[in-house]
Amino acid sequence: MQSWQSRTRMMLVGLTVVLVPLLSLAQNKYVGVKACVMCHQTEKQGKQKDIWQKSAHANAYKTLTTAKANEIAKSKGITKPAAEAKECLECHIVVADAKLFDKGFDVKDGVQCESCHGAGSAYRNLTIMKSREKSIAAGMREFKNEADIETFCKSCHNEKSPTYKEFKFKEGWEKIKHPVPKAR
């Protein structure tokens, strides 16, 4: 059984993971995969685009366009098609609020770079991206460790999801993690 200090600490980490990025949303807009993959598709960057494209995250929006998704939405009392319902879009695309999108943003890209790293308009510039510190200062979401990442992942992969299957973070993380290879 967890102590109250441990539960409080986990709750604070969870709130930080959710609230800090929301504060940066005021100035940053979501720019979309096309803006990110220009630099994140090379060997030097660990072919991060390829890792994402092969993941279920890349198809998260598409799953909402199915008859099954509409049945699930209807069973939850949602009157719109799943692909239009904010309750579904919140976990199947970057963010369900269209006014936060920049030109060129495509919801069909599903759960993409900015879903985890935050709206990229202020840090997408190459001179900023070359510095982790500058990127974070410009709004890129920082994860201090895998526990922070797991907490963030569980904001969608949780028991409240109508299609929840046991979430095994370590297995899921192995499929989607995308480190930049160390320079030799």
C-alpha positions in Angstrom: 0.0 0.0 0.0 1.3 3.4 -1.0 2.0 6.0 1.7 0.1 9.3 1.5 3.5 11.0 0.7 4.0 8.7 -2.2 0.5 9.3 -3.5 0.8 13.0 -3.1 4.2 13.0 -4.9 2.7 11.0 -7.8 -0.3 13.4 -8.0 2.0 16.5 -8.1 4.1 14.9 -10.8 0.9 14.2 -12.8 -0.4 17.8 -12.3 3.0 19.2 -13.3 3.1 17.0 -16.5 -0.4 18.3 -17.4 -0.4 21.9 -16.2 3.0 23.2 -17.2 2.5 22.4 -20.9 -0.9 24.1 -20.7 0.7 27.3 -19.6 3.0 27.3 -22.7 -0.1 26.8 -24.9 -1.0 30.4 -24.6 1.9 31.4 -26.9 2.7 28.2 -28.8 0.7 26.6 -31.6 0.8 23.1 -32.8 2.6 23.0 -36.1 2.2 19.3 -37.1 4.3 16.4 -38.1 5.5 17.9 -41.3 7.3 20.7 -39.5 9.0 18.2 -37.1 10.0 15.4 -39.5 12.1 17.6 -41.7 14.9 17.2 -39.1 13.8 14.0 -37.3 14.0 11.5 -40.1 17.8 11.1 -40.5 20.1 8.5 -39.2 21.8 11.2 -37.1 18.4 11.8 -35.4 17.7 8.1 -34.9 15.1 7.9 -37.7 12.5 9.1 -35.3 9.9 9.7 -38.1 10.1 6.0 -39.0 9.6 4.9 -35.4 6.5 7.1 -35.1 5.1 6.0 -38.5 5.3 2.4 -37.5 3.5 3.0 -34.2 -0.1 2.8 -33.3 0.1 6.4 -32.3 0.4 7.4 -36.0 -3.0 5.7 -36.6 -4.7 6.9 -33.5 -7.0 9.3 -35.4 -7.9 6.7 -38.0 -9.2 4.4 -35.3 -11.9 7.0 -34.6 -13.2 6.8 -38.2 -14.4 3.3 -37.8 -17.9 1.9 -37.2 -16.6 0.3 -34.0 -15.4 3.7 -32.7 -18.8 5.2 -33.4 -20.5 2.3 -31.5 -18.2 2.9 -28.5 -18.9 6.6 -28.6 -22.6 6.0 -28.8 -22.5 3.5 -25.9 -20.9 6.3 -23.8 -23.7 8.7 -24.6 -21.7 10.7 -27.2 -24.0 12.0 -29.9 -21.3 13.0 -32.5 -19.2 10.5 -34.5 -16.1 9.5 -32.6 -13.8 11.4 -35.1 -15.6 14.6 -34.1 -16.2 14.1 -30.4 -13.9 16.1 -28.1 -14.0 13.2 -25.6 -12.4 10.9 -28.1 -10.2 13.4 -29.8 -8.5 14.3 -26.5 -6.4 11.1 -26.7 -6.4 10.4 -30.4 -5.0 13.6 -31.7 -2.6 16.2 -30.2 -5.3 18.4 -28.7 -9.0 18.7 -29.3 -9.0 22.5 -29.5 -8.7 23.5 -33.2 -7.8 27.2 -32.4 -4.4 25.9 -31.1 -3.4 24.6 -34.5 -1.1 26.4 -36.9 -1.5 26.3 -40.7 -0.6 22.9 -42.1 -1.6 21.0 -39.0 -3.4 17.8 -39.8 -5.5 15.9 -37.2 -5.2 12.8 -39.3 -1.6 12.5 -38.0 -3.0 11.2 -34.7 -0.8 11.1 -31.7 2.4 12.7 -33.0 5.5 14.5 -31.9 3.7 17.4 -30.2 1.4 15.2 -28.4 4.3 14.4 -26.0 6.7 17.2 -26.6 4.2 20.1 -26.6 3.2 22.7 -29.2 6.3 23.4 -31.3 5.9 26.8 -32.9 8.3 28.4 -30.5 11.0 25.7 -30.4 10.9 24.3 -34.0 13.6 26.7 -35.2 16.9 24.7 -35.8 19.0 27.1 -33.7 16.7 26.5 -30.7 16.4 22.8 -31.3 20.1 22.3 -31.2 20.0 23.2 -27.5 17.9 21.1 -25.2 17.8 23.9 -22.7 16.6 26.5 -25.2 14.0 24.1 -26.5 12.6 23.5 -23.0 12.7 27.3 -22.3 10.7 27.8 -25.6 8.0 25.3 -24.5 9.2 21.9 -25.3 7.9 19.5 -22.7 10.7 18.0 -20.6 10.5 14.6 -19.1 13.1 14.2 -16.3 12.9 10.4 -16.3 10.8 7.4 -17.4 8.5 7.7 -14.4 7.5 11.2 -15.7 7.0 9.7 -19.2 4.9 6.8 -17.8 2.7 9.3 -15.8 2.1 11.3 -19.0 1.3 8.2 -21.1 -1.2 7.1 -18.5 -3.2 10.4 -19.0 -4.7 8.5 -22.0 -3.7 4.9 -21.4 -5.9 4.5 -18.3 -8.8 2.6 -16.9 -11.2 5.5 -17.9 -10.7 4.8 -21.5 -13.6 2.9 -23.0 -11.2 0.6 -24.9 -8.7 0.2 -22.1 -6.5 -2.8 -22.2 -3.9 -3.4 -19.6 -1.2 -0.8 -20.2 2.3 -2.2 -19.8 4.4 0.9 -19.9 7.8 -0.8 -20.4 6.6 -2.8 -23.4 4.8 0.3 -24.9 7.8 2.5 -24.3 10.1 0.0 -26.1 8.0 0.4 -29.2 7.8 4.2 -29.3 11.0 5.5 -27.6 13.2 7.4 -30.0 16.5 8.6 -28.5 18.9 10.6 -30.6 22.0 8.4 -31.1 25.1 9.6 -29.2 27.7 11.2 -31.4 30.8 9.1 -31.9 
